[in-house]
């Protein structure tokens, strides 16, 4: 069993070598996400049931770390684990986050982090917090602006990656609770489902 502290260390550990920088929204982000989705589905035909752009870069107008987050669904996580050689050939490296029912991969270009790939099972797809929050922020621009402001406040305080991630959790939880309520879904912690 992984304690919350251990899980937090693993989650924030993926950013140890990544400078936290929040950029204004970039119209290229959806284009980059579409290209990454096509690349993955072309390299692994028939593996993904669905793959989508998630995270802050998927919300028009939202300031974000310039890392493209993707979420893909598969029938079982074993399906994906058997394809890790192909993912590695595309530059995706697996990172053990301690999050249950999820495989996590990241891709760097040189020394810069460019992509995250979250692989989950299709039975959990409709209620995944990342997808629910993304859709909520897309339809509630004032909430997206408030979230962007919180990110910028944290960076102006010159926090490290761990503190930045933890400090965002309260506002992310609040927004996700609103999004889930709006959809009639039960509340679920964002730290991990």
N, C-alpha and C positions, 0 to 999 in steps of 0.2 A: 504494500500500500504506500502510495506517495503522499507525503504531507503537503499542505498548501504551500508551505515555505519552499520545499524541494521543487514542487511544480513551478512556482514562481521563478526560482533560480533557472530552471530549464527553459521556461518560456522567454525570460529576458536574456538568457544566455545566447540566444540566436542573434541578438543585436550587439553582443560584446564588441565586435570589430566594425560595427556600422555606426557612422556618425548620424545622430538624430538631427534631421533638418526637415522642416515643414515648408513645402513650396506652394505657391499659388497654384490653383487648378491649371492643368495643362491639357488642351484638347487632344494631344497625342496619346494620352493614357488609354482611352478606349481602343484606339487603333493598335497600340502595342498589345493590349489584352487580347483583342481579336486575333492578331497574328500569333500570339503564344498559344491560344486555344486551338487554332488551325494546325500549328506545328505539332502539338501534342496529339491531336486526334489523327493526323496523318501518320505520325510515327507509331501510334498505338491504335490501329483501327479496331473498332469493336470493343475496346476495353472500357471506355467511359460511357455511362448511360447518359450523362449530361455534364457539361463543364461551363462555368460562368465566371465573369469578372465580379469580384466582391471587394469589400474594403473601401477606404476613403477615396481611392483613385477611381472608383466606379460611380461616384456621386458627382454629377456635373456641378461645378462651382466650388467644391469643397477643397480647401487646402489640405495637403497630405504629404507624407513621406513619399518620395517618388519611387515606390516599390509596387509593382503590379501584383495584386493578390488574386489568385484564382482558386475556385473550389470546384472539385470534380467528384462525381458520384460513381461508384462501382457496386456491383452486386455484393461482393465481400472484400474485405481489406486484403485477403490472401490473393485475390485477383491482381491487385496492384503490386504487392510485394514481389510477385513472380516477374514483374516487368521492370524492376529497378535498374537492370543493365541498360535498357533502352533509355530510361530517364537520365541515367548518368551520361550517356552519349550525347544528350541534349544539354548537359551542364547542370542538371538538377541533382542535388545531394540530399540524402535523407538526414533529418535531424530528429533525435528522440526528444520530444517535448514533455512527455509524461501525460499528455492529453489522451483520455480514453477514446476508443472508437474513431481514431483519426491517424492518418499518416501525414507527415509534414516534410516538405522538400523546399529547398531554397536554391536559387541560381544567382551567381555573381558573373559580372562581366569585368574582368580585371579585378580591381580591388573594390568595385562598387556592387552592392546588392541590387538586383534588378527585379527578381520575381520570388514570390512564395506560391507554393502549390499545396493546398489542403485537400486531402483525399478522404472522403467519408462514404458511408454506405447509403445506398439509394433510399432505404427505409427511413432514414433520418433527414433526408433532403428537405421536405416541405417545412420543417420547423427549425432549421439551423439558424441560430442567432445572427450569424454574419449576413445571411441572405435577407432575413426579416428586417434587420437594422438598415441595411443598404436601401431596401425598398422604401422604408419609412423616411429616411433622410432625403431620398429623391423626391418624395411627395410633400415634404415639410422643410422648405428651404430656410426658414427662420431657425429651426432646430439644427440644421446643418451648419448654419453660420455660427450659432452658439457653440457647437462642438469645435469648429475651427478656431474660434476665439480661445477656447480652453487650451487647445494645443499650443497656440502662440504664447499664452500666458506661461505655460510650463517651460517653454523654451527660453523665454525671457528671464526666467529664474535660474537658467543655466544648470538644469538637472541632468543627471546621468541617465542612461537608457533604462535602467531598472526603475528609477524614480519616475521617469516620464510615463512608462507603461502603467505602473501602479496608480499614479495620480489621475490617469484618464479613466480608470475603471469605474469610478462612481458615476460620472456623466454617461459613460457607455451603458452602464447598468440601467440608469434612469431612462435613457432613450429606448433601450431595448425593451424594458418593461412596458413603456407606452406603445411601442410597435406591436408587441405580442398581445397586449390588451386589445388594441385596435383590430387585430385579426382573430380575436377570440381564442388565442393560444394560452396555455398555462404559463406562468412566469418561470423563468429558468435562469440560473446564474450565468453570467457571461465569462467568469474566470475559466470555466469549462463546464459544458453540459453534463 
